[in-house]
Amino acid sequence: MGSLSGKIHAGDRVFAIYAHGGSVPDNSGMAKGQALAVSGTCSLVFFILTRPAWLDFWSAYLNLGPGAACFFRPAATWAAAVLWLGALPLWLSSGGVKSPFSFYQIKGKWRLDPYFARGHDGGGFGNFRILFAAGAVSMAASAWWAGQRLDFQGEYPLCRLAFSGLSVSLAYYAGYLVFYAAWEFFFRGFIQLSLAQSLGRYGAMAWQVLLSTLLHWGKPWPEFWGAVPGGIFFGLLALRTRSILAPLALHFELGLLTDIFCARHG
């Protein structure tokens, strides 16, 4: 691909510029194949490590008491997300190895800004504030609806002791927030924003939606199928803002309110 010219204006964090002296590497061929293989492998390993049967096996093997066993499932899930959806992709995209994600380096120094800063207007898809407000209302309504259903009440919260005290709840949902940060970084950042160069933005979105939906296998059916429009909407927000902050905020809202409504009605 050719060189990109221009200046980085204050507050303007563009996600694919100024790598390697101002040129963006070509992400086609083997590079694209590597990107697809890495994202698919990380997703598969995470899926295997977070299966209930696997977590129950380790809980029994470690001979955990009832309280510890309750927190073990979510804690192990969060740890797997941090490693396989966060740390490993973060290392790859930081230039730890030669990878198609190296265009996140800006003037030779890699930074998190392209993932977490709001960035400039990505264009299209309507007014950001309206989209975000509509998303917030939709997440709250979906969580309330889920809280009325027995299948969701049997699934959430992952640990019923999460609401046993204020300090416990704060620690528990701090862990949840870290989990969602790793999730959104992987799907809407590492996969979608990175692969937009080689697959096109809609091709990259389709890939992240497919993987994120498959990782919902085993959840209540409305959640599994709802991951498709959810992944599309979060993907559009990431493209609109060139950041994962908006999808992260809405996804965390959905998880938190679903736990609250399920615990209240369950």
ABEGO torsion letter per residue (X at the ends): XBBBBEBBBBGBBBABBGBGGGBBBBABEAAAAAAAAAAAAAAAAAAAAABAAAAAAAAAAAGBBAAAAAAAAAAAAAAAAAAAAAAAAAAAAAGABBBAAAAABBGGBBBAAAAABAEBBAEEGEBAAAAAAAAAAAAAAAAAAAAABAAAAAAOBABAAAAAEAAAAAAAAAAAAAAAAAAAAAAAAAAAAAAAAAAEAAAAAAAAAAAAAAAABGBBAAAAAAAAAAAAAAAAAAAAAGBAAAAAAAAAAAAAAAAAAAAAAX
